[in-house]
Amino acid sequence: MQLLVVEGFRPLALQRRPIEEDSKELTRLHPTWQTAELREAASHCVSPPDIAPHCAGAAVDVTLIDHLGRELDMGTPVHASPEQYDDACYTNTPGLGTRALTNRATLGYALSSAGLINSATWWHWSYGDQYWALRTKQPAALYGPIETP
């Protein structure tokens, strides 16, 4: 098996897009929710731009592939939403099949051994961002979001 990097650095403008799309979908699904509720729910799988590790070049979205380049069973596709997959996109979701659990454990072992940390979703790993600093008890993040032309 091999590691497939699906996404790395993401410009701030691109980071805003999924938040806006998630907010629209959540508004459709929950028309009575207030703005603060929508913002919180939309940020469960996509970080707000001001703290997003992808915007700092500090995060990667990855999966595993076989020797023919086919993605292995991870339980959900990369970037799956919790609403579409009954929260199965979260790393430690119970009830996944044995193959998906094994593949997630393999991915987790490889990346955590290299010093990266995982946040909510199984495919999202980072090094040097704010969450990494918090989880590894560092005094500060190494990287922060940057605006690109």
DSSP file (Angstrom, degrees, kcal/mol; ACC not computed):
  #  RESIDUE AA STRUCTURE BP1 BP2  ACC     N-H-->O    O-->H-N    N-H-->O    O-->H-N    TCO  KAPPA ALPHA  PHI   PSI    X-CA   Y-CA   Z-CA
    1    1 A M              0   0    0      0, 0.0     2,-0.3     0, 0.0    65,-0.2   0.000 360.0 360.0 360.0 158.7    0.0    0.0    0.0
    2    2 A Q  E     -A   65   0A   0     63,-2.7    63,-2.6    64,-0.0     2,-0.4  -0.899 360.0-106.3-135.3 163.2    1.0    3.6   -0.5
    3    3 A L  E     -A   64   0A   0     -2,-0.3     2,-0.6    61,-0.2    61,-0.2  -0.784  27.3-159.4 -91.7 132.1    0.0    7.0    0.9
    4    4 A L  E     -A   63   0A   0     59,-3.1    59,-1.9    -2,-0.4     2,-0.7  -0.960   8.1-148.3-113.8 117.2   -2.0    9.2   -1.4
    5    5 A V  E     +A   62   0A   0     -2,-0.6    57,-0.2    57,-0.2     3,-0.1  -0.763  18.3 178.0 -83.5 115.5   -2.0   13.0   -0.6
    6    6 A V  E     -     0   0A   0     55,-3.0     2,-0.3    -2,-0.7    56,-0.2   0.846  66.0  -2.3 -86.5 -38.7   -5.4   14.3   -1.7
    7    7 A E  E     +A   61   0A   0     54,-1.5    54,-2.9     3,-0.0    -1,-0.3  -0.988  58.3 161.7-156.1 144.7   -4.9   17.8   -0.6
    8    8 A G        +     0   0    0      1,-0.5    49,-0.2    -2,-0.3    50,-0.1   0.161  63.2  25.8-125.6-113.6   -2.3   20.0    1.1
    9    9 A F        -     0   0    0     48,-0.2    -1,-0.5    47,-0.1    46,-0.2  -0.315  64.5-170.0 -59.6 137.6   -2.0   23.7    1.1
   10   10 A R        -     0   0    0     44,-2.0    47,-0.1    -3,-0.1     5,-0.1  -0.980  21.0-124.5-132.8 119.7   -5.3   25.4    0.5
   11   11 A P    >>  -     0   0    0      0, 0.0     4,-1.8     0, 0.0     3,-0.6  -0.237  28.8-111.9 -59.0 151.7   -5.6   29.2   -0.2
   12   12 A L  H 3> S+     0   0    0    134,-0.5     4,-1.9     1,-0.3     5,-0.2   0.872 117.3  57.2 -54.5 -40.9   -7.9   31.1    2.2
   13   13 A A  H 3> S+     0   0    0      1,-0.2     4,-1.0     2,-0.2    -1,-0.3   0.892 108.4  47.1 -59.5 -38.9  -10.4   31.8   -0.6
   14   14 A L  H <4 S+     0   0    0     -3,-0.6    -1,-0.2     1,-0.2    -2,-0.2   0.831 108.0  56.3 -70.7 -32.4  -10.7   28.1   -1.2
   15   15 A Q  H  X S+     0   0    0     -4,-1.8     4,-0.9     1,-0.2    -2,-0.2   0.842 103.1  55.0 -67.9 -33.1  -11.1   27.4    2.6
   16   16 A R  H  X S+     0   0    0     -4,-1.9     4,-2.3    -5,-0.2    -1,-0.2   0.842  96.2  68.6 -68.1 -32.6  -14.1   29.8    2.7
   17   17 A R  H  X S+     0   0    0     -4,-1.0     4,-2.6     1,-0.2     5,-0.2   0.915  99.0  44.1 -58.7 -52.1  -15.9   27.9    0.0
   18   18 A P  H  > S+     0   0    0      0, 0.0     4,-3.0     0, 0.0     5,-0.2   0.859 112.4  54.1 -65.4 -31.7  -16.7   24.6    1.9
   19   19 A I  H  X S+     0   0    0     -4,-0.9     4,-2.3     2,-0.2    -2,-0.2   0.933 111.5  45.2 -62.9 -44.6  -17.7   26.5    5.0
   20   20 A E  H  X S+     0   0    0     -4,-2.3     4,-2.0     2,-0.2    -1,-0.2   0.908 114.9  47.6 -65.5 -42.1  -20.2   28.5    2.9
   21   21 A E  H  X S+     0   0    0     -4,-2.6     4,-2.3     2,-0.2    -2,-0.2   0.916 112.8  48.2 -66.0 -43.2  -21.4   25.3    1.2
   22   22 A D  H  X S+     0   0    0     -4,-3.0     4,-2.9     1,-0.2     5,-0.2   0.901 110.1  53.0 -62.6 -40.3  -21.8   23.4    4.4
   23   23 A S  H  X S+     0   0    0     -4,-2.3     4,-2.2    -5,-0.2    -1,-0.2   0.902 109.2  48.9 -62.1 -41.3  -23.7   26.4    5.9
   24   24 A K  H  X S+     0   0    0     -4,-2.0     4,-1.9     2,-0.2    -1,-0.2   0.926 113.6  46.1 -63.4 -44.6  -26.1   26.4    3.0
   25   25 A E  H  X S+     0   0    0     -4,-2.3     4,-2.4     1,-0.2    -2,-0.2   0.906 113.4  48.8 -65.6 -41.7  -26.7   22.7    3.3
   26   26 A L  H  X S+     0   0    0     -4,-2.9     4,-2.7     2,-0.2    -1,-0.2   0.864 108.9  53.6 -66.7 -35.5  -27.1   22.9    7.1
   27   27 A T  H  < S+     0   0    0     -4,-2.2    -1,-0.2    -5,-0.2    -2,-0.2   0.893 110.2  47.9 -64.0 -39.3  -29.5   25.8    6.7
   28   28 A R  H  < S+     0   0    0     -4,-1.9    -2,-0.2     1,-0.2    -1,-0.2   0.915 117.4  41.4 -66.2 -42.6  -31.6   23.7    4.3
   29   29 A L  H  < S+     0   0    0     -4,-2.4    -2,-0.2     1,-0.2    -1,-0.2   0.810 129.6  27.6 -74.8 -30.1  -31.5   20.7    6.7
   30   30 A H    ><  +     0   0    0     -4,-2.7     3,-1.9    -5,-0.2    -1,-0.2  -0.611  65.9 170.1-133.7  72.1  -32.1   22.8    9.9
   31   31 A P  T 3  S+     0   0    0      0, 0.0    -1,-0.1     0, 0.0    -4,-0.1   0.666  77.0  56.6 -62.7 -16.9  -34.0   26.0    8.9
   32   32 A T  T 3  S+     0   0    0      2,-0.0    -5,-0.1     0, 0.0     2,-0.1   0.542  80.7 112.6 -92.4  -6.4  -34.7   27.0   12.5
   33   33 A W    <   -     0   0    0     -3,-1.9     2,-0.1    -7,-0.2    -3,-0.0  -0.368  65.5-126.0 -68.2 144.8  -31.0   27.0   13.6
   34   34 A Q     >  -     0   0    0      1,-0.1     4,-2.3    -2,-0.1     3,-0.2  -0.375  29.9 -98.9 -82.2 167.1  -29.4   30.4   14.4
   35   35 A T  H  > S+     0   0    0      1,-0.2     4,-2.6     2,-0.2     5,-0.2   0.881 122.8  52.3 -56.0 -43.5  -26.3   31.7   12.8
   36   36 A A  H  > S+     0   0    0      1,-0.2     4,-2.3     2,-0.2    -1,-0.2   0.889 109.5  49.4 -63.6 -39.3  -24.0   30.6   15.7
   37   37 A E  H  > S+     0   0    0     -3,-0.2     4,-2.5     2,-0.2    -1,-0.2   0.913 112.4  48.0 -65.2 -42.3  -25.4   27.1   15.5
   38   38 A L  H  X S+     0   0    0     -4,-2.3     4,-2.7     2,-0.2    -2,-0.2   0.912 111.4  50.2 -64.1 -43.0  -24.8   26.9   11.8
   39   39 A R  H  X S+     0   0    0     -4,-2.6     4,-1.2     2,-0.2    -2,-0.2   0.916 112.4  47.0 -62.8 -43.8  -21.3   28.3   12.1
   40   40 A E  H  < S+     0   0    0     -4,-2.3     3,-0.4     1,-0.2    -2,-0.2   0.935 114.6  45.8 -64.4 -46.0  -20.4   25.7   14.8
   41   41 A A  H >< S+     0   0    0     -4,-2.5     3,-1.5     1,-0.2     4,-0.4   0.896 110.6  53.6 -64.7 -39.9  -21.9   22.8   12.8
   42   42 A A  H 3X S+     0   0    0     -4,-2.7     4,-0.7     1,-0.3     3,-0.4   0.764 105.3  55.6 -66.5 -24.2  -20.2   23.9    9.6
   43   43 A S  T 3< S+     0   0    0     -4,-1.2    -1,-0.3    -3,-0.4    -2,-0.2   0.360  80.3  91.4 -92.3   6.9  -16.8   24.0   11.3
   44   44 A H  T <4 S+     0   0    0     -3,-1.5    -1,-0.2     1,-0.2    -2,-0.1   0.883 107.9  14.2 -66.3 -37.3  -17.0   20.4   12.5
   45   45 A C  T  4 S+     0   0    0     -3,-0.4     2,-0.4    -4,-0.4    -1,-0.2   0.577 130.3  49.8-113.2 -14.9  -15.3   19.0    9.4
   46   46 A V  S  < S-     0   0    0     -4,-0.7    -1,-0.2   -28,-0.1     6,-0.0  -0.984  81.4-129.9-130.3 121.8  -13.9   22.2    7.9
   47   47 A S        -     0   0    0     -2,-0.4   -28,-0.1     1,-0.1     5,-0.1  -0.373  31.2-102.1 -68.8 143.5  -11.9   24.7   10.0
   48   48 A P    >>  -     0   0    0      0, 0.0     3,-2.0     0, 0.0     4,-1.0  -0.382  38.5-111.3 -58.9 145.1  -12.8   28.4    9.9
   49   49 A P  T 34 S+     0   0    0      0, 0.0     3,-0.3     0, 0.0     6,-0.1   0.786 112.0  63.8 -54.5 -32.8  -10.3   30.2    7.6
   50   50 A D  T 34 S+     0   0    0      1,-0.2   -38,-0.0    94,-0.0    -3,-0.0   0.684 120.2  22.0 -70.7 -14.9   -8.7   32.2   10.4
   51   51 A I  T <4 S+     0   0    0     -3,-2.0    79,-0.3    93,-0.1    -1,-0.2   0.327  87.2 135.8-127.2   4.9   -7.4   29.0   12.1
   52   52 A A     <  -     0   0    0     -4,-1.0     3,-0.5    -3,-0.3     4,-0.3  -0.363  43.8-153.8 -64.7 122.7   -7.4   26.5    9.2
   53   53 A P  S > >S+     0   0    0      0, 0.0     5,-2.5     0, 0.0     3,-1.2   0.809  93.1  61.9 -67.8 -28.8   -4.2   24.4    9.1
   54   54 A H  G > 5S+     0   0    0      1,-0.3   -44,-2.0     4,-0.2     3,-1.2   0.871  98.8  57.4 -62.6 -34.1   -4.5   23.8    5.3
   55   55 A C  G 3 5S+     0   0    0     -3,-0.5    91,-2.1     1,-0.3    -1,-0.3   0.584 107.6  48.1 -73.4  -9.0   -4.2   27.6    4.8
   56   56 A A  G < 5S-     0   0    0     -3,-1.2    -1,-0.3    -4,-0.3    -2,-0.2   0.413 114.3-115.5-104.2  -2.9   -0.9   27.5    6.7
   57   57 A G  T < 5S+     0   0    0     -3,-1.2    -3,-0.2    -4,-0.4   -48,-0.2   0.717  87.7 115.5  72.5  20.2    0.5   24.6    4.7
   58   58 A A      < +     0   0    0     -5,-2.5    69,-2.6    -6,-0.1     2,-0.3   0.353  61.1  60.4-103.8   3.3    0.5   22.6    7.9
   59   59 A A  E     - B   0 126A   0     -6,-0.6     2,-0.3    67,-0.2    67,-0.2  -0.948  53.9-168.4-135.9 153.1   -2.1   20.0    7.0
   60   60 A V  E     - B   0 125A   0     65,-2.8    65,-2.6    -2,-0.3     2,-0.6  -0.989  17.2-142.6-135.3 146.8   -2.7   17.2    4.5
   61   61 A D  E     +AB   7 124A   0    -54,-2.9   -55,-3.0    -2,-0.3   -54,-1.5  -0.960  38.4 171.1-105.3 123.1   -5.7   15.1    3.6
   62   62 A V  E     +A    5   0A   0     61,-2.4     2,-0.3    -2,-0.6   -57,-0.2  -0.878  20.6 177.7-135.0 160.1   -4.5   11.6    2.8
   63   63 A T  E     -A    4   0A   0    -59,-1.9   -59,-3.1    -2,-0.3     2,-0.4  -0.888  32.7-100.5-146.6 179.3   -5.7    8.1    2.2
   64   64 A L  E     -A    3   0A   0     -2,-0.3     8,-2.8   -61,-0.2     2,-0.3  -0.849  31.3-171.1-108.6 144.5   -4.2    4.8    1.3
   65   65 A I  E     -AC   2  71A   0    -63,-2.6   -63,-2.7    -2,-0.4     6,-0.2  -0.911  19.5-121.4-128.6 158.6   -4.0    3.2   -2.1
   66   66 A D    >   -     0   0    0      4,-2.5     3,-2.1    -2,-0.3     6,-0.0  -0.262  46.5 -83.4 -87.8-177.1   -3.0   -0.2   -3.3
   67   67 A H  T 3  S+     0   0    0      1,-0.3    -1,-0.1     2,-0.1    -2,-0.0   0.640 130.5  53.5 -65.3 -14.4   -0.2   -1.0   -5.8
   68   68 A L  T 3  S-     0   0    0      2,-0.1    -1,-0.3     3,-0.0     3,-0.1   0.374 121.5-104.9 -98.9   2.8   -2.5   -0.3   -8.7
   69   69 A G  S <  S+     0   0    0     -3,-2.1     2,-0.4     1,-0.3    -2,-0.1   0.586  72.8 142.9  86.8  10.6   -3.5    3.1   -7.4
   70   70 A R        -     0   0    0      1,-0.1    -4,-2.5     0, 0.0    -1,-0.3  -0.691  55.5-112.9 -86.5 135.3   -7.0    2.1   -6.1
   71   71 A E  B     -C   65   0A   0     -2,-0.4    -6,-0.3    -6,-0.2     2,-0.1  -0.414  31.2-127.3 -66.2 138.8   -8.1    3.7   -2.9
   72   72 A L        -     0   0    0     -8,-2.8     2,-0.5     1,-0.1    -8,-0.2  -0.435  35.5 -84.3 -82.0 161.3   -8.4    1.2    0.0
   73   73 A D        +     0   0    0      1,-0.2    30,-0.3    -2,-0.1    31,-0.2  -0.544  52.4 162.1 -69.0 115.6  -11.6    0.9    2.1
   74   74 A M        -     0   0    0     -2,-0.5    -1,-0.2     2,-0.3    48,-0.1   0.273  61.9-103.7-115.5   5.8  -11.5    3.6    4.8
   75   75 A G  S    S+     0   0    0     21,-0.0    13,-0.1    29,-0.0    -2,-0.1  -0.032  98.5  25.3  96.2 -32.0  -15.2    3.4    5.6
   76   76 A T  S    S-     0   0    0     13,-0.1    -2,-0.3    24,-0.1     2,-0.1  -0.958  91.1 -93.7-149.8 163.1  -16.0    6.7    3.8
   77   77 A P    >   -     0   0    0      0, 0.0     3,-1.5     0, 0.0     2,-0.1  -0.406  56.6 -84.4 -71.1 160.2  -14.5    8.6    0.9
   78   78 A V  T 3  S+     0   0    0      1,-0.2   -15,-0.1    -2,-0.1   -17,-0.0  -0.435 118.3  20.2 -59.5 140.6  -12.1   11.5    1.7
   79   79 A H  T 3  S+     0   0    0      1,-0.2    -1,-0.2    10,-0.1     2,-0.1   0.646  86.0 161.1  69.4  19.5  -14.0   14.7    2.5
   80   80 A A    <   -     0   0    0     -3,-1.5    -1,-0.2     1,-0.1    -4,-0.0  -0.435  37.6-124.2 -65.5 142.9  -17.2   12.8    3.3
   81   81 A S     >  -     0   0    0      1,-0.1     4,-1.6    -2,-0.1     7,-0.2  -0.635   9.7-126.0 -89.8 150.2  -19.7   14.9    5.3
   82   82 A P  T  4>S+     0   0    0      0, 0.0     5,-2.1     0, 0.0     4,-0.3   0.859 110.6  55.1 -60.4 -34.5  -21.0   13.6    8.6
   83   83 A E  T >45S+     0   0    0      1,-0.2     3,-0.5     3,-0.2    -3,-0.0   0.889 109.4  45.5 -67.3 -39.1  -24.6   14.2    7.4
   84   84 A Q  T 345S+     0   0    0      1,-0.2    -1,-0.2    -3,-0.2    -4,-0.0   0.805 123.8  32.8 -73.4 -29.7  -24.1   12.0    4.3
   85   85 A Y  T ><5S-     0   0    0     -4,-1.6     3,-2.4    -9,-0.0    -1,-0.2   0.019 108.0-108.4-122.8  26.9  -22.3    9.1    6.1
   86   86 A D  T < 5S-     0   0    0     -3,-0.5    -3,-0.2    -4,-0.3    -2,-0.1   0.879  79.0 -56.3  47.9  47.2  -23.9    9.1    9.6
   87   87 A D  T > <S+     0   0    0     -5,-2.1     3,-1.7    -6,-0.2    -1,-0.3   0.526 102.3 131.2  67.2   8.9  -20.7   10.5   11.2
   88   88 A A  T <   +     0   0    0     -3,-2.4     5,-0.2     1,-0.3    -2,-0.1   0.615  58.6  74.0 -68.2 -10.0  -18.6    7.6    9.8
   89   89 A C  T 3  S+     0   0    0     -8,-0.1    33,-2.0    32,-0.1    -1,-0.3   0.703  74.0  99.3 -74.5 -18.4  -16.1   10.2    8.6
   90   90 A Y  B X  S-E  121   0B   0     -3,-1.7     3,-1.6    31,-0.2    31,-0.3  -0.483  83.7-121.7 -73.0 141.1  -14.9   10.7   12.2
   91   91 A T  T 3  S+     0   0    0     29,-2.8    -1,-0.1     1,-0.3    30,-0.1   0.852 105.3  37.5 -52.1 -48.5  -11.7    8.9   12.9
   92   92 A N  T 3  S+     0   0    0     28,-0.3    -1,-0.3     2,-0.0    -3,-0.1  -0.072  78.5 152.1-101.7  34.3  -12.9    6.8   15.9
   93   93 A T    X   -     0   0    0     -3,-1.6     3,-0.6    -5,-0.2     2,-0.1  -0.449  40.2-132.4 -64.0 127.6  -16.4    6.0   14.6
   94   94 A P  T 3  S+     0   0    0      0, 0.0    -1,-0.1     0, 0.0    -2,-0.0  -0.419  80.6  41.4 -76.2 158.9  -17.7    2.7   16.0
   95   95 A G  T 3  S+     0   0    0      1,-0.3     2,-0.1    -2,-0.1     3,-0.1   0.538  73.7 140.3  87.9   7.1  -19.3    0.1   13.8
   96   96 A L    <   -     0   0    0     -3,-0.6    -1,-0.3     1,-0.1   -21,-0.0  -0.421  59.1 -93.3 -77.3 160.2  -17.0    0.3   10.8
   97   97 A G     >  -     0   0    0      1,-0.1     4,-2.4    -2,-0.1     5,-0.2  -0.262  35.2-107.9 -68.2 160.8  -16.1   -2.9    9.0
   98   98 A T  H  > S+     0   0    0      1,-0.2     4,-2.6     2,-0.2     5,-0.2   0.886 117.5  52.2 -58.3 -43.4  -12.9   -4.7    9.9
   99   99 A R  H  > S+     0   0    0      2,-0.2     4,-2.6     1,-0.2    -1,-0.2   0.929 111.1  46.4 -62.8 -45.9  -11.1   -3.7    6.7
  100  100 A A  H  > S+     0   0    0      2,-0.2     4,-2.6     1,-0.2     5,-0.2   0.915 113.3  49.6 -63.2 -42.8  -11.8    0.0    7.2
  101  101 A L  H  X S+     0   0    0     -4,-2.4     4,-2.3     2,-0.2    -2,-0.2   0.915 112.3  47.7 -61.9 -43.3  -10.8   -0.1   10.8
  102  102 A T  H  X S+     0   0    0     -4,-2.6     4,-2.3     2,-0.2    -2,-0.2   0.914 112.7  48.3 -64.1 -43.8   -7.5   -1.9    9.9
  103  103 A N  H  X S+     0   0    0     -4,-2.6     4,-2.5   -30,-0.3    -2,-0.2   0.899 112.1  48.9 -65.6 -40.2   -6.8    0.6    7.1
  104  104 A R  H  X S+     0   0    0     -4,-2.6     4,-2.8     2,-0.2    -1,-0.2   0.905 111.4  50.2 -64.8 -40.3   -7.5    3.6    9.4
  105  105 A A  H  X S+     0   0    0     -4,-2.3     4,-2.6    -5,-0.2    -2,-0.2   0.899 110.6  49.9 -64.5 -39.9   -5.2    2.1   12.1
  106  106 A T  H  X S+     0   0    0     -4,-2.3     4,-2.3     2,-0.2    -2,-0.2   0.937 113.0  45.9 -63.3 -47.5   -2.5    1.6    9.5
  107  107 A L  H  X S+     0   0    0     -4,-2.5     4,-2.4     1,-0.2     5,-0.3   0.933 113.7  50.0 -59.5 -47.0   -2.8    5.2    8.3
  108  108 A G  H  X S+     0   0    0     -4,-2.8     4,-2.5     1,-0.2     5,-0.3   0.899 110.2  49.2 -60.7 -43.0   -2.9    6.4   11.9
  109  109 A Y  H  X S+     0   0    0     -4,-2.6     4,-1.9     1,-0.2    -1,-0.2   0.935 112.5  47.8 -62.8 -46.6    0.2    4.5   12.9
  110  110 A A  H  X S+     0   0    0     -4,-2.3     4,-0.7     1,-0.2    -2,-0.2   0.922 118.3  38.7 -62.3 -45.8    2.3    5.7   10.0
  111  111 A L  H  <>S+     0   0    0     -4,-2.4     5,-2.1     2,-0.2     3,-0.4   0.888 115.6  49.3 -78.5 -38.7    1.4    9.3   10.3
  112  112 A S  H ><5S+     0   0    0     -4,-2.5     3,-1.5    -5,-0.3    -1,-0.2   0.859 106.7  58.1 -68.7 -32.1    1.4    9.6   14.1
  113  113 A S  H 3<5S+     0   0    0     -4,-1.9    -1,-0.2    -5,-0.3    -2,-0.2   0.782 104.0  53.2 -63.5 -26.3    4.8    7.9   14.1
  114  114 A A  T 3<5S-     0   0    0     -4,-0.7    -1,-0.3    -3,-0.4    -2,-0.2   0.412 127.4-100.6 -88.8   1.0    6.1   10.7   11.9
  115  115 A G  T < 5S+     0   0    0     -3,-1.5    -3,-0.2     1,-0.3     2,-0.1   0.423  79.1 131.9  97.6  -1.3    4.8   13.3   14.4
  116  116 A L      < -     0   0    0     -5,-2.1     2,-0.4    11,-0.1    -1,-0.3  -0.474  44.4-143.4 -80.5 156.8    1.6   14.3   12.7
  117  117 A I  E     -D  126   0A   0      9,-2.5     9,-2.4    -2,-0.1     2,-0.4  -0.910   7.6-132.2-120.2 151.3   -1.6   14.5   14.6
  118  118 A N  E     -D  125   0A   0     -2,-0.4     2,-0.2     7,-0.2     7,-0.2  -0.815  16.9-164.7-101.5 137.7   -5.1   13.6   13.5
  119  119 A S        -     0   0    0      5,-1.5     5,-0.3    -2,-0.4   -28,-0.2  -0.605  54.5 -51.3-110.6-177.6   -8.1   15.8   14.1
  120  120 A A  S    S+     0   0    0     -2,-0.2   -29,-2.8   -30,-0.1   -28,-0.3   0.544 116.3  60.4 -26.6 -50.3  -11.7   14.8   13.8
  121  121 A T  B >  S-E   90   0B   0    -31,-0.3     3,-1.2   -30,-0.1    -2,-0.4  -0.623  82.1-125.0 -94.5 148.3  -11.8   13.2   10.3
  122  122 A W  T 3  S+     0   0    0    -33,-2.0    -1,-0.1     1,-0.3   -32,-0.1   0.753 107.2  49.0 -61.2 -27.1   -9.7   10.1    9.5
  123  123 A W  T 3  S+     0   0    0    -34,-0.3   -61,-2.4   -62,-0.1     2,-0.6   0.605  89.9  91.8 -90.1 -12.7   -8.1   11.7    6.4
  124  124 A H  E <   +B   61   0A   0     -3,-1.2    -5,-1.5    -5,-0.3     2,-0.3  -0.755  47.2 163.4 -97.1 118.4   -7.0   15.0    8.0
  125  125 A W  E     -BD  60 118A   0    -65,-2.6   -65,-2.8    -2,-0.6     2,-0.3  -0.964   9.7-177.2-131.4 146.1   -3.5   15.1    9.6
  126  126 A S  E     -BD  59 117A   0     -9,-2.4    -9,-2.5    -2,-0.3     2,-0.3  -0.944  17.0-164.5-144.4 164.7   -1.4   18.1   10.5
  127  127 A Y  S    S+     0   0    0    -69,-2.6   -11,-0.1    -2,-0.3     3,-0.1  -0.943  77.0   8.5-149.0 124.2    2.0   19.2   11.9
  128  128 A G  S    S+     0   0    0     -2,-0.3    15,-2.4     1,-0.3    14,-2.0   0.422  92.0 117.9  90.9  -1.1    2.8   22.6   13.3
  129  129 A D  S  > S-     0   0    0    -71,-0.3     4,-2.3    12,-0.2    -1,-0.3  -0.250  82.0 -90.1 -88.9-177.2   -0.6   24.2   13.4
  130  130 A Q  H  > S+     0   0    0    -79,-0.3     4,-2.2     1,-0.2     5,-0.1   0.895 126.3  48.3 -62.8 -42.6   -2.6   25.4   16.4
  131  131 A Y  H  > S+     0   0    0      2,-0.2     4,-2.9     1,-0.2     5,-0.2   0.899 110.3  52.2 -67.0 -39.5   -4.3   22.1   17.1
  132  132 A W  H  > S+     0   0    0      2,-0.2     4,-2.4     1,-0.2     6,-0.2   0.923 109.3  50.6 -58.8 -45.3   -0.9   20.3   16.8
  133  133 A A  H  <>S+     0   0    0     -4,-2.3     5,-2.6     2,-0.2     4,-0.4   0.914 112.7  46.5 -60.7 -43.4    0.6   22.7   19.3
  134  134 A L  H ><5S+     0   0    0     -4,-2.2     3,-1.0     3,-0.2    -2,-0.2   0.953 115.4  44.4 -63.3 -50.7   -2.3   22.1   21.7
  135  135 A R  H 3<5S+     0   0    0     -4,-2.9    -2,-0.2     1,-0.2    -1,-0.2   0.810 118.9  42.2 -67.2 -31.0   -2.2   18.3   21.4
  136  136 A T  T 3<5S-     0   0    0     -4,-2.4    -1,-0.2    -5,-0.2    -2,-0.2   0.323 110.7-119.0 -99.5   8.2    1.6   18.0   21.6
  137  137 A K  T < 5 +     0   0    0     -3,-1.0    -3,-0.2    -4,-0.4    -4,-0.1   0.851  56.4 159.0  58.5  39.1    1.8   20.6   24.5
  138  138 A Q      < -     0   0    0     -5,-2.6    -1,-0.2    -6,-0.2     3,-0.1  -0.604  50.2-122.6 -86.4 153.1    4.0   23.0   22.4
  139  139 A P  S    S-     0   0    0      0, 0.0     2,-0.3     0, 0.0    -1,-0.1   0.763  86.6  -6.6 -69.1 -23.3    4.1   26.7   23.5
  140  140 A A  S    S-     0   0    0     -7,-0.1     2,-0.1   -11,-0.0   -12,-0.0  -0.987  79.2 -88.3-162.5 162.0    2.9   27.9   20.1
  141  141 A A        -     0   0    0     -2,-0.3   -12,-0.2     1,-0.1   -11,-0.1  -0.434  25.2-143.5 -71.0 152.6    2.0   26.8   16.6
  142  142 A L  S    S+     0   0    0    -14,-2.0     2,-0.3   -13,-0.2   -13,-0.2   0.749  82.1  32.9 -85.0 -27.2    4.8   26.8   14.0
  143  143 A Y        -     0   0    0    -15,-2.4   -13,-0.1   -85,-0.0    -1,-0.1  -0.924  61.3-172.8-133.4 152.2    2.6   27.9   11.2
  144  144 A G        -     0   0    0     -2,-0.3   -93,-0.1   -88,-0.2   -94,-0.0  -0.917  43.0 -70.4-137.6 166.3   -0.4   30.2   10.7
  145  145 A P        -     0   0    0      0, 0.0     2,-0.4     0, 0.0   -89,-0.3  -0.210  47.0-161.2 -58.1 144.0   -2.7   31.0    7.8
  146  146 A I        -     0   0    0    -91,-2.1  -134,-0.5    -3,-0.0     2,-0.5  -0.965  15.0-129.6-127.2 146.6   -1.3   33.0    4.9
  147  147 A E        -     0   0    0     -2,-0.4   -91,-0.0  -136,-0.1   -92,-0.0  -0.810  25.2-164.5 -93.2 131.3   -3.1   35.0    2.2
  148  148 A T              0   0    0     -2,-0.5  -135,-0.2     1,-0.1  -136,-0.0  -0.870 360.0 360.0-114.7 151.4   -1.9   34.3   -1.3
  149  149 A P              0   0    0      0, 0.0    -1,-0.1     0, 0.0    -2,-0.0   0.513 360.0 360.0 -67.1 360.0   -2.6   36.4   -4.4
